[in-house]
Each structure stands twice: as structure tokens, then as C-alpha cells.
Amino acid sequence: MANASPTSAPAKESRKREQIIRAALSVFAKHGLHGTPVPPIATEAEVGVGTLYRYFDNKESLINAVFQDSKQRLQDRLLTDLDLMHPSRALFDTLWARLTAFARDEPDAFQFLEMQDHHSYLTEESRRREQALLIPLGMMVIIGQRTGLLGNHMKPDLAIALFWGAFVGIFKAERLGYLTLSDDDLKQARDACWLAIANHDH
């Protein structure tokens, strides 16, 4: 009888951990963090509570795992193969399109990342993962302002917050049933965000 592959046990453990993270993401996105106990997450993941605690010491460590996983997937989707050191209108449109695709394809991850109540739980590693996404975007805005593509009428971090806040707001309104976003609606919102940060004398 053939021996099992030496990598089979670690691979199984990795799959189980991923299964719990995805289940927690789904539950957190639907019900928030503060009012969500661990047992419903275990039920969603189809594991026992004891098994869940074998992978994660407590709810806080699970929240951080979900945050890091979601943030990394957003970063991969948003920044892979993009040259942020040469900002342009085309680059802005690409970022908008990629962010739209992420919000559409991974609504639970997008909703979880837009929540504000996870920040009190975040570890240093989670904050480092967040900075790994924010710093390149900040550098892109700084370079855009220095080259005259973007207006210097607002600080770079304010420009990013304006862009992100507008994007999150329209998708949240859609999720809550206040509006339905067509492709034309999204283009109008994109163009409005560009006008807010662009250098109109360029």
C-alpha cells in the first residue's frame, strides 16, 4: 500500500483553516463582529467549536485572519501588474474597474473590509497588511500631484479617502436597496471622482 504524501496532512490543515476563514467572512459580513459568537461560525464552516479553536485561539485571532486574507485578495486584485509610479487617467480607470470587479465578485470580502468595527481588533500584522495596500496608492497620488496630473488642492491621504468613501458609499447604497447601479451609473461616479482629484489646469 502506497504511503500518503508527506504534504497531504499540511495541505488538509490548510484547507480546513481556509474553510473556517471563508465561513467566518460570510457570517461577519452578514451579522457584523461584535454581536457574532463563535458557534455560528463553526456551524457555517461545518466543524465543531473545538476544531475551530484548534486553528484560532479566540475570535480576535479569527477576525485578524479574515482581515488579512480579505485585504491580501483585494491587494492582489487591485495592484497586480500595475505601474503605479506612472499615474495616468487610464491607470485611474483601471483601478476603478478592478475595484468594481472585486466588489461584484467578492461581496462578502468587500462588505467586511468596509466595516469600521474591526479596527479595534487589528494586530500589528493586520495593520502592516493594510499599509501594504495604502502606501503604494499614496505614492501614486503624490507622484500624480508632482507631475501635474492630479490637483494639489488636497492632501494625498484625503484624495484617497474621498475616492474610497465615494466608491464604498455607492455600493453600500446598492446593497441596501437605495439604488441600482448600471454601467453608466458607475462610469458617471468614476468620472465624478476623477474630477474631484484631477488638476483641471493640466
Summary of the structure (lengths in Angstrom):
residues: 202
radius of gyration: 19.8
end to end distance: 72.3
largest distance: 75.0
contacts: 547
relative contact order: 0.10
helix: 72%
strand: 1%
